[in-house]
Amino acid sequence: MSKTVVIGMSGGVDSSVAALLLKEQGYNVIGLFMQNWEETDENGCCTAEDDYADVRRVCSVLDIPYYTVNFAKEYMDRVFSYFLAEYKAGRTPNPDVLCNREIKFGPFLEEAKKLGADYIATGHYCKISHQNGVHYLQKAKDQNKDQTYFLNQLSQAQLADVLFPLQDMEKPEIRKIALENGLATAKKKDSTGICFIGERNFRKFLSSYLPASKGKIFDLSGKQVGEHCGLMYYTLGQRRGLDLGGIKGEEEQGRWFVVKKDLQNNVLYVSHGDETPLYSKSCEVSGFNWIPFAPQKTEFACKAKFRYRQPDQDVTVKVKPDGGLHIEFAEPQRAVTEGQYAVLYDGENCLGGGVIESAEY
């Protein structure tokens, strides 16, 4: 009797093709669509409806059963409340990492088991290796699409019964397979940004949840050069949206960009042309989740990413008595941002990740 796989279907091309591949491999496949956000767009349409319609179309072509489950409350409690708290604290969170740990591999896993799942699957680009009961998270073949960065918080229990059908495939191949099989999502563009914001204006969205407090913008000499519309709207290294062009008496030295946020005094600091204030030599990391488990050494060399799509960087890691990490950079790193994740790698293996608490300059 064939094994049952419940696959998370988003209405995108990746999960559609992942479902097709699993069926071709002989699994009994069930599609499960998660509604994590309840909100209508400007026209009064539920933004999840279009995605669910695509899931229905794809499952109809594949001749597999499909269900929908509403995790909006869990998402609000476990992900969105954290997202708002971090922005309120002047940091820049990554809710997609939390969504994977708290929803896609949490309540989703429980729901899949109720449907009789032997395995769960997603359309993530990454590999999994199960060796003697130990589960290793590894980089996908398509390095440009590799999503291990977003899965850095998964536990051994969450990785135990997971399949990643796209692990050895590249994006153009995925679209080709979708077209050849008449899947409705074949030409659908990839979603970008934070799932619950979508294509909307970020500032407008955030301001409906957090009151913005306007303040002064200073350059590094302490001179006021403008006004900001709320510290939460800015992130380290940001160049766009500063509205500082054509300041009188300023020679053309390049673009302005954010170098520091002073939450206590509600001041945004910017630099003009000179990027050196953005480069740090080390950072402190908390809440580190080790995959598959913590190393025996308290100091070792490996690679790291401090943001998605960043090339691997050489680092030295020191594990502190409290479990936090001190990460020294072989080369100074630009715009290492509080609230984002530092993710470690040993070759193809993702060693896990933790939240960046501070960077040392």
MOURPE-V457975 format. One record per residue. N is the residue number from 1. SS is DSSP state (A for helix, B for strand, O for the rest). PSI is psi in degrees with one decimal (none if undefined). OMEGA is omega in whole degrees, -180 to 180 (none if undefined). Layout:
[[N;SS;PSI;OMEGA] [N;SS;PSI;OMEGA]]
This chain:
[[1;O;133.4;-175] [2;O;150.4;-180] [3;O;150.4;-180] [4;B;131.3;175] [5;B;127.5;172] [6;B;119.9;-177] [7;B;134.4;175] [8;B;117.0;-179] [9;O;125.8;-174] [10;O;-11.6;-172] [11;O;9.3;177] [12;O;171.0;-177] [13;A;-33.6;-176] [14;A;-51.1;-179] [15;A;-28.3;178] [16;A;-48.1;-179] [17;A;-35.4;177] [18;A;-41.9;178] [19;A;-43.1;178] [20;A;-46.1;-179] [21;A;-41.1;179] [22;A;-39.7;179] [23;A;-41.8;179] [24;A;-27.5;180] [25;O;0.0;174] [26;O;6.8;179] [27;O;155.9;169] [28;B;106.0;-170] [29;B;133.7;175] [30;B;129.9;178] [31;B;139.8;178] [32;B;118.0;-179] [33;B;127.0;-180] [34;B;124.1;171] [35;B;108.0;-176] [36;O;-6.5;-174] [37;O;126.7;-180] [38;O;104.8;180] [39;O;149.6;177] [40;B;156.0;178] [41;O;-170.9;-176] [42;O;-25.6;-178] [43;O;5.1;179] [44;O;10.3;179] [45;O;140.4;176] [46;B;124.1;-173] [47;A;-18.4;179] [48;A;-15.8;-174] [49;A;-42.1;-180] [50;A;-41.6;179] [51;A;-42.1;-179] [52;A;-34.6;177] [53;A;-39.8;178] [54;A;-37.7;177] [55;A;-44.9;180] [56;A;-43.7;-179] [57;A;-45.8;-178] [58;A;-45.4;-178] [59;A;-31.7;177] [60;A;-45.2;178] [61;A;-40.9;-178] [62;A;-12.4;-178] [63;O;51.5;176] [64;O;149.3;177] [65;B;155.5;179] [66;B;151.7;-180] [67;B;163.9;174] [68;B;146.3;-180] [69;B;140.2;-176] [70;B;112.5;178] [71;O;23.7;-175] [72;A;-40.3;-180] [73;A;-46.0;179] [74;A;-39.9;-180] [75;A;-43.5;-180] [76;A;-44.6;-176] [77;A;-40.8;-169] [78;A;-23.1;-176] [79;A;-55.0;-172] [80;A;-37.2;179] [81;A;-37.8;177] [82;A;-44.0;179] [83;A;-48.1;-179] [84;A;-41.5;-179] [85;A;-39.3;180] [86;A;-43.9;179] [87;A;-37.8;179] [88;A;-31.6;-180] [89;O;6.5;176] [90;O;14.0;-179] [91;O;173.1;-179] [92;O;96.1;-175] [93;O;168.3;175] [94;O;88.3;-174] [95;A;-24.1;-179] [96;A;-33.8;178] [97;A;-44.4;-179] [98;A;-37.4;179] [99;A;-40.2;179] [100;A;-47.3;-177] [101;A;-43.6;-170] [102;A;-21.4;-176] [103;A;-63.8;-173] [104;A;-30.1;178] [105;A;20.4;179] [106;A;-101.0;178] [107;A;-34.2;178] [108;A;-44.6;179] [109;A;-43.3;179] [110;A;-42.7;179] [111;A;-40.1;180] [112;A;-39.9;179] [113;A;-36.4;178] [114;A;-30.4;179] [115;O;5.9;177] [116;O;24.8;-177] [117;O;133.2;167] [118;O;-32.2;-180] [119;B;157.8;165] [120;B;157.8;180] [121;B;154.8;175] [122;O;170.6;178] [123;O;23.0;178] [124;O;148.7;173] [125;O;94.7;175] [126;O;168.5;180] [127;B;158.0;174] [128;B;139.1;180] [129;B;122.4;180] [130;B;113.9;-178] [131;B;111.8;179] [132;O;44.7;177] [133;O;3.7;177] [134;B;136.4;-172] [135;B;120.4;-178] [136;B;131.8;175] [137;B;127.6;-174] [138;B;159.4;-179] [139;O;147.3;178] [140;O;164.4;176] [141;O;-42.5;179] [142;O;91.4;-176] [143;O;-26.7;-180] [144;O;-25.5;-178] [145;O;-3.2;-175] [146;O;130.2;-175] [147;O;19.6;178] [148;A;-31.1;179] [149;A;-42.6;-176] [150;A;-10.1;-178] [151;A;15.2;-171] [152;O;-13.3;-177] [153;O;5.9;-176] [154;O;142.9;-180] [155;O;170.3;176] [156;A;-40.6;179] [157;A;-37.8;-179] [158;A;-27.7;-178] [159;A;-7.1;-171] [160;O;-44.9;-174] [161;O;44.3;-176] [162;B;141.0;173] [163;B;137.5;175] [164;O;88.1;-173] [165;O;-21.2;-176] [166;O;8.3;-169] [167;O;-30.7;-178] [168;O;21.3;-175] [169;O;159.0;177] [170;O;154.5;-171] [171;A;-47.9;-179] [172;A;-35.0;178] [173;A;-39.0;179] [174;A;-48.1;-179] [175;A;-39.1;180] [176;A;-46.2;180] [177;A;-41.4;-180] [178;A;-42.6;178] [179;A;-46.8;-178] [180;A;-28.2;-178] [181;O;9.5;175] [182;O;34.1;180] [183;O;134.6;-175] [184;O;-21.9;-175] [185;O;4.2;-173] [186;O;-39.9;-176] [187;O;9.5;-179] [188;O;133.3;-177] [189;O;151.7;-179] [190;O;141.4;175] [191;O;144.0;180] [192;O;158.5;177] [193;O;-166.8;-175] [194;O;130.2;-169] [195;O;-43.7;-173] [196;O;-7.0;178] [197;O;-37.8;178] [198;O;-134.1;-174] [199;O;2.3;-175] [200;O;165.2;177] [201;O;121.4;-174] [202;A;-45.5;-178] [203;A;-43.3;-179] [204;A;-42.2;-179] [205;A;-50.4;-175] [206;A;-36.9;-177] [207;A;-20.2;179] [208;O;-10.7;179] [209;O;-33.4;-178] [210;O;129.1;177] [211;O;132.4;180] [212;O;142.9;179] [213;O;111.6;-178] [214;O;153.9;-180] [215;B;-172.5;-175] [216;B;151.3;171] [217;B;123.3;177] [218;B;149.2;168] [219;B;-179.8;-172] [220;O;-9.9;176] [221;O;-5.4;-180] [222;O;7.5;-180] [223;O;135.6;178] [224;B;129.0;-178] [225;B;-2.8;180] [226;B;-168.8;178] [227;B;142.1;175] [228;B;161.8;-177] [229;O;18.6;180] [230;O;120.2;-175] [231;A;-30.3;-176] [232;A;-18.0;-178] [233;A;-3.8;-174] [234;O;148.8;177] [235;O;157.0;-177] [236;O;131.6;179] [237;O;-7.2;-177] [238;O;135.7;180] [239;O;-35.3;-175] [240;O;154.3;171] [241;O;19.6;180] [242;O;-18.3;179] [243;O;48.7;-179] [244;O;13.5;-179] [245;O;147.3;173] [246;O;38.9;177] [247;O;132.3;-177] [248;O;136.0;175] [249;O;-4.1;179] [250;O;122.0;175] [251;O;157.8;180] [252;O;102.2;-178] [253;O;11.2;-175] [254;O;-169.3;-175] [255;O;155.8;174] [256;B;148.0;172] [257;B;157.5;-176] [258;B;131.6;177] [259;B;-18.7;-177] [260;B;149.1;174] [261;B;124.6;177] [262;B;95.1;-175] [263;O;-40.0;-176] [264;O;-41.4;-178] [265;O;3.9;179] [266;O;46.0;-180] [267;B;136.5;175] [268;B;127.7;178] [269;B;136.0;-179] [270;B;159.7;176] [271;B;153.6;-177] [272;B;102.4;177] [273;O;-44.7;-176] [274;O;113.1;-176] [275;O;-4.6;-175] [276;A;-33.3;180] [277;A;-13.8;-179] [278;A;-14.9;-172] [279;B;127.4;-180] [280;B;163.5;-176] [281;B;-16.0;180] [282;B;170.4;176] [283;B;160.1;176] [284;B;136.2;-174] [285;B;137.7;179] [286;B;167.9;174] [287;B;37.1;-175] [288;B;131.0;177] [289;B;112.7;-178] [290;B;134.6;175] [291;O;121.2;-2] [292;O;-26.9;178] [293;O;167.2;-176] [294;O;144.6;180] [295;O;158.1;178] [296;O;-31.3;179] [297;O;147.2;176] [298;O;-3.8;175] [299;B;129.6;-179] [300;B;161.5;178] [301;B;143.0;176] [302;B;-163.7;177] [303;B;160.4;179] [304;B;153.9;169] [305;B;139.2;178] [306;O;-1.0;172] [307;O;159.2;-180] [308;O;144.0;180] [309;O;-2.6;177] [310;O;138.0;174] [311;O;150.3;179] [312;O;137.0;-180] [313;B;142.4;177] [314;B;130.4;180] [315;B;162.3;169] [316;B;127.8;-176] [317;B;131.8;173] [318;B;121.8;179] [319;B;120.5;-177] [320;O;159.9;-179] [321;O;-31.4;-179] [322;O;2.4;179] [323;O;-13.1;176] [324;O;166.3;180] [325;B;144.6;167] [326;B;119.1;-177] [327;B;115.5;177] [328;B;135.9;-180] [329;B;136.2;175] [330;B;-36.2;176] [331;B;142.8;178] [332;B;140.9;-177] [333;B;139.8;-177] [334;B;132.6;171] [335;O;50.6;172] [336;O;117.3;-162] [337;O;129.0;177] [338;O;132.5;180] [339;O;-23.1;175] [340;O;176.1;-178] [341;B;138.4;167] [342;B;122.3;-177] [343;B;129.8;-175] [344;B;148.9;180] [345;B;145.1;170] [346;B;98.6;-173] [347;O;-124.4;-180] [348;O;-14.9;-176] [349;B;130.5;172] [350;B;122.8;-177] [351;B;-1.6;-179] [352;B;-172.3;-177] [353;B;168.9;178] [354;B;171.0;-175] [355;B;132.6;177] [356;B;117.7;-179] [357;B;-36.0;-180] [358;B;156.9;175] [359;B;143.7;-180] [360;B;133.8;-174] [361;O;none;none]]
